[in-house]
Amino acid sequence: MANKNIIGLNDNKAKKLAEELNILLANYQLFYINARGFHWNIKGHKFFELHVKFEEIYTNALTKIDEIAERILTIGHTPLHTFTDYLKVATIGEVKDFSEGDKCIKSVLESYKTLIKQERELSTIAADAGDEGTVALMSDYIREQEKEVWMYSAYLN
């Protein structure tokens, strides 16, 4: 019989899930810092509207960072917590010296593409582990971000 953790998940499946959640956490940390940089450095005739939008993006990402770290703890593991570790596992890269609105929005869209793909994969892994809490969290993120992709894509067109 498989060993179960304190919330009833198979230990091995919970470990795999925590590893994948840590990669998502790292990606959100990079997404957060990139959006923060866009907020600070945006220039041009769309400054006022994009300055506010980038603040919304990084504030939302910060909430998700906390939720993901707490989910990792809930399933019995330790979240990564250094940028050295984040940079080792993240698939979203650092963005430097962006100040033009459309370039920043395109970077946001690329990050959402990465995040949504990873959240879908995590949802499948969590479902296999019987982890309804993580499935629900990923479902909420995906639904929200799909709408964001539509809206930011419309902005660019």
JOJO-V613992 format. One record per backbone hydrogen bond with DSSP energy under -1.0 kcal/mol. CO is the residue of the C=O (numbers start at 1). NH is the residue of the N-H. Records with the same first field share a line. If there is no record, write none. Layout:
BEGIN
CO: NH + NH
END
This chain:
BEGIN
3: 11
5: 8
9: 5
10: 14
11: 15
12: 16
13: 17
14: 18
15: 19
16: 20
17: 21
18: 22
19: 23
20: 24
21: 25
22: 26
23: 27
24: 28
25: 29
26: 30
27: 31
28: 32
29: 33
30: 34
31: 35
32: 36
33: 37
34: 38
35: 39
36: 40
37: 41
38: 42
44: 47
46: 50
47: 51
48: 52
49: 53
50: 54
51: 55
52: 56
53: 57
54: 58
55: 59
56: 60
57: 61
58: 62
59: 63
60: 64
61: 65
62: 66
63: 67
64: 68
65: 69
66: 70
67: 71
68: 72
69: 73
70: 74
71: 75
72: 77
73: 76
82: 86
83: 87
84: 88
85: 89
86: 90
99: 43
100: 104
101: 105
102: 106
103: 107
104: 108
105: 109
106: 110
107: 111
108: 112
109: 113
110: 114
111: 115
112: 116
113: 117
114: 118
115: 119
116: 120
117: 121
118: 122
119: 123
120: 124
121: 125
122: 126
123: 127
124: 128
125: 129
126: 131
127: 130
130: 132
131: 135
132: 136
133: 137
134: 138
135: 139
136: 140
137: 141
138: 142
139: 143
140: 144
141: 145
142: 146
143: 147
144: 148
145: 149
146: 150
147: 151
148: 152
149: 153
150: 154
151: 155
152: 156
153: 157
END
